[in-house]
Amino acid sequence: MKKVVVVVGVVFIGLISQAQSVDLKRVFSDAEKQTDLMISEVPLAKKGNSALVSPRTLDAKGELELCPSFRWVSGFFPGTLWYLYDYTRNEKWKKQAEEFTANIEKEKLNAASHDVGFKVYCSFGNGYRLTKNKNYKEIIIQAAKTLSTRFNPTVGCIRSWDTMPKWKFPVIIDNMLNLELLFAATRISGDSSFYKIAVSHANTTLKNHFRKDYSCYHVVDYDSTKKDAVITKGTRQGFSDESAWARGQAWAIYGFTMCYRETKDPKYLKQAENVAGYILNNPNLPSDLVPYWDYDAPNIPHEQRDASAAACFASGLYELSTYSKNGKEYRKAADKIMENLTNSYRSPIGQNKGFILLHSTGARPAKSEVDVPLCYADYYYIEALLRSKKVENKVKIAF
Ligand code: GLY
């Protein structure tokens, strides 16, 4: 009899802790305090350089490092401000979001890399979703036109980088996230050309970026003069050409889940499920589900984690949970990631210049941004918190 009571008690406690895993009210209140601090630090970190517009990371001395608008990360802090407004509906956050968003408007015309999607969609995209500001709508459409100039119909993809002689026509898995801008632009303009480019890019990526085990390469290089002409497959930010770079796998899940949302093409859903299976069954995934920077890093468990990959993975998993037959499993995993990020990876309040999460890794092979806070870790963490609430309330994830 005693045994039964104990077992029932354990199950009950298990259910309670599942439901209470992250106290959103408290975590958002903490995030607001950190963001207040960050906003107060920005003018000091500019050191008179008005081209520096958005928080990026902390430097080796723990000082706040800002970036100019042309950097791929410039839209994440404005996006985080929009998410704070989304949750709190406090006009203060709307005003801050508008100010930081306005700083990167010129990126709508910057065709120098694929990153226009990250920059403009996280900032103006979220702003438009929440305000329906007509000016934002025009900026999103213009940015999609700019991104479309990088599409090559022979390859079937948008080119990622121009400045790396090692590759002729490099396409990186990260580029999947830029497609969200194109889908949005078609939805708000009625111009289907953006949608067609996004679908072509997703199909070509699905065909060439994945291994048999559903892990993905970071960089696929194409000969843009011929159809179906892959030159090399490899990595830039992962451990080796045949390894699975953690953030790249997260981009893949998030990207193909978003493509399924926008197209309802079941092959995208299947691909997102396959990559989720690869990650969740990976023997090198730590028990707290916050990955090392590469699933094949050589010195696991003595390797740095990447909280940004965990946050992006959790956010993608929440959305995937709403479409997939494995939804319960994905939601449980996402909840566990969020619980662990919240309890063990957050900065103490009032420290780290206002960053929310610690322990991310940007580009380990270049020894750049290793075990630091990163603006995109915070962005996807806050996004995932909002998504967890939407999943709980059975509300549509986006648009
Ligand atoms: N898009 C670049 C990165 O994930 O580091």
Boltz pocket constraint, residues with backbone or C-beta under 6 A from the ligand:
constraints:
  - pocket:
      binder: B
      contacts: [[A, 72], [A, 174], [A, 237], [A, 247], [A, 362]]
      max_distance: 6.0
